[in-house]
Amino acid sequence: MEKIIGIQGAQGSFHHLVAQEFYGENVEVLEFMSFRELVDSLVKGECEEAVMAIENSIAGSILPNYALIDENNLKIVGEHYIPINMNLMALPGQSIATIKKVFSHPMALLQCKEFFKGHPHIKLIEDTDTAEVAKRISQNSLKHVAAVASTAAAKLFGLEILAEEIHTKKSNATRFLIISKKMKEPNGDKLDKASLKFELESKRGSLVSVLNIIRDFDMDMTKIQSMPIIEAPWKYSFFVDVTFENHSEFLKAMKILEVMTEQLHVLGTYKNSL
């Protein structure tokens, strides 16, 4: 039986494209309009795994998603990067001059802000999903309204692309995580990347000490992200990604970090996709 995979957004969204690339073209997906709904479905067992955007090369990290993974004790079992090509689309016969409103996901609008500076007559409105807006325009025959979404969404919903690749940086890419309730078993796969979350005592040098252990065990830190701990003002938790060659050395390092930190969670070990 094929896995059921949860995605944020409608078919034709970037999450859907990632699911197709990661699991195969005919992957069975469940659509959710928010990351909270996506995570709730995974926790309840309605889907076996889920695709979740975590950072964009232009807009940066999606901090609430780190919290969702941590709070629900979810595991990261994979990652996938895709180039993000944002396109302006509307019903056939429209033009940019006739468009009054553009709806899209806030991250998509943020990635295209320079393009819209040149079109001040257009009102930008944040919405739940890129492809869902394209679907709504098509189903309701909405004129003078456009979406920012993928070429797949334009094709799927019969919209005309008014402007291609409107994102500010042409090297625009997004990293997506594959999340599950269970840690990934090695199963012959090379697991050479890990995501960690830890908390530290508020004393000088505590973070440097942790980073020294990462260095001493030949791990390469590819990301570090701090988040405030709500219950403890001016105290932070850290989310770190590391790559490594030797899994047993990684496990030794984790035993040391368990002693050095107030709290350490290995959110997942998986294959580095870069």
N, C-alpha and C positions, 0 to 999 in steps of 0.2 A: 504494500500500500504506500502511495506517495505521501511525503510529508506535506502538511498544510502549513504554509508560511504566512505570517502576519506582515502587513506593510502599512506604513502611514501614507494615506492618500489613495487616489483612485488608480485604476489601470491606466497606463500611459504616463504615470508619475515617474520621477527618478527612482523612487523606492521600488517600483514595479520593474524598471529596467535592471536594477541591481539584482533583484530576485531572479530574473530570467537569466542574467549572466552567471550568477553564482550557482543556481540549482538546475538550470536548463530552461529552454524556451517554453515548455509546457507546464511549468510549475503551477501548482494550485495555490492561490492566494486568498487571504481574507483582508478586506479593506477597512481601515479605521481612519477617522478624520483627525485624531489627535494622538500624540505619543502616549498620553495617559491611558487612553482606551486600548491602544496596542499592547501596552505592558499588562494591563488588567486581563486581557484576553490570554496572554501567554501564561500568566500566573494561574488562571483558571483551567488551563489545559485545552483551550479551544483551538490553539495553534501550537505546533511543536517547537518552532523556532520563529524568529522575527528579524526583520531588517530595520535598522535604526540609524539615521544620519547622526554623526557625532561632531564633525568639524568640516569647515569649508575653507579653501585657501584664500578667499577674499574676506568672508564675513567672520571667520574664526570659529571658536568652539560653541557648541550648543550646550551650555552649562546645565540646564534642567535635566538633560538626558543622562548625564553622569549621576545625578541624584536619583533618578528613576531606577537606574540599574542597581545602584548601591542599596537603596531603601527596600527594594523588593528581592534582594539577594539573588539577582540574576547573574548568569555567567556569560562571558564573551567567548564565543567558540570560533569566530572567524572575522575577517575584515575584507572590505572590497573598495577599491577606489575607482571612480569613473569621472571622466571629463564632463563638466556641466555646460551645456550649450543652451542659453536662454534665448527664446524667440518670442516676438510679439505677434499675436494671432487673433483673428476675429472672423466673423461671418464673411463669406465671399462677397466681393463688391464694396467692401469698406476701404478706407484709406486712413493713414495716421492723422490726417487733418480733421477727419470726421469723428475720431475717437475722443470721447469725453472722459471716460473712466477706465482704469486698468485695475483689475483685481488679481492678486496672487499671494502666495505665501510670503511672509515678511522677509525671510532669508533671500528669496528670489528677488524681491524688490530692492533689497539692500545691495545685491550683487550687480544691479543694473542702474544704480542711482545716477551715474554720469550720463547715460543715454537720455534719461527722462529730464535732466536739466535742460536739454535742448528742445524739450516739448512741454513748456510750462502750462499749456492749456489743458493738459491731461491730469486728472486727479487720481492719485495712487491710493488704493484701498487694500489693506491687509486682509487676507482670507486664509482658510484652513489648508488649502492644497493647490498646487499648480494645475494638475490635470483635472481636478474637480471643477475648477472655474471654467476650463475649456469645455468640459462636458455640459455644464449649466448653460453656457452661451449657446451651444449647439441645440440642446433639447428645448430651450425656451426662445430660440431665435432672437437673441438679444442684439439689437443694433446699437452702435455708438459705444460699445463696450468691448474691451479686449482682455486677453489673458497673457501672462508670461509663463511659458511652459516649454516642454520638449517638442521636437519635431514628431515624435511618436504620438504625442497627444493631439497635435494638429491633424495628423493622418487618421487617427482613430475616430475623431469627432468631426471630421470634415470641415476644418477651419482653414482659412487662408493665412499664410505667414506674411505679415506686413513688413517685418524687419528681422533679419537673421542675426544671431550671435550678438545680442545687445548687452551682454555682460561686460563689465568694465575691464577686467583683465582676461585676455584670451587664453591664459593658462589656467583658468578657473577649474577647480576639481573639488570633489567632495569625498570624504572618507565615511564609509558606512560600516557599522558593526553588525555582526550576526550574533543574536543573543538567544539564550536558552535557559531553562531551569536547571540543566545539568552541565557539569564541567565536561569539556571535550576529552574523550579517551584517546591516548596516542594512536592506537589502531594502525600502526605502520606509517602514519603521517609524521612529517618533521614539524615539531612544535618548537618554534624558535623566536616567539614573541610573547610578551606577557603584559597584562594591564594590572596595575596595583593601586590600592588605595590605602593610605596610612594617615595616622594622626600622631602629632609629636608634642612633647612637653614644651612649654613656653620658656625655653632657656637658650642662651647663646650657643650657636654652633650645632644645634640638633639636626637641622636640615643638611648642613655640610657633612656631618658624620654619616648620614644615610647615603648621600651622593658618593662619598668615598668608598663605601661598601660596594655600591653599584660599579664603580670604576675598578676596584680591586678584584672583582670577580668577572672582569672582562665583559661586562654588559654595556651596551650602548643605549643611553637614554634618548629616545626619539621625541618624547613629549613630557612636559610637566605642567599641571594645571592646578591652581589652588582654588579652594572654595571655602567660604566662611562657614563655621559651625554655628547654626542658629542659636542653639542653647548656650553657647559659650562665646560671648562677644569678644572679638579680636583674636579668636583662635581659629585655626584653619586646618582643613584636611587637604591632602595632596593626592591627585590622580596622576600616575606616572606610567608611561609605556616604555618598555625596555626590549631590546633584541639581544639574543645570546646564541652561542654555538653549542655549548655543552649544557644539556638539561640537568645533569646531576650537580654541576657547579651552581646552576640557578637555584636548585633546591637547597643547597648549602647556604647560599646567600639569604634565602628567605628565612631560614632558621635563625640566622644572626639578626635579621631585621625584625623578627618577632620580638626579640629581647630589647632591641634598641628603640622600638616605637611603642606608643601607648596602645595602638590598635593597627593591625595589618590585615588586609583582605587581598587575596589574589583573585581578581575579578575574572581572570581567564588566561589560559595559555593556548596559543593557536599559531597558525602558519603566517609568517610575515608575507604580505602580498606585494610589497614594493621591491 
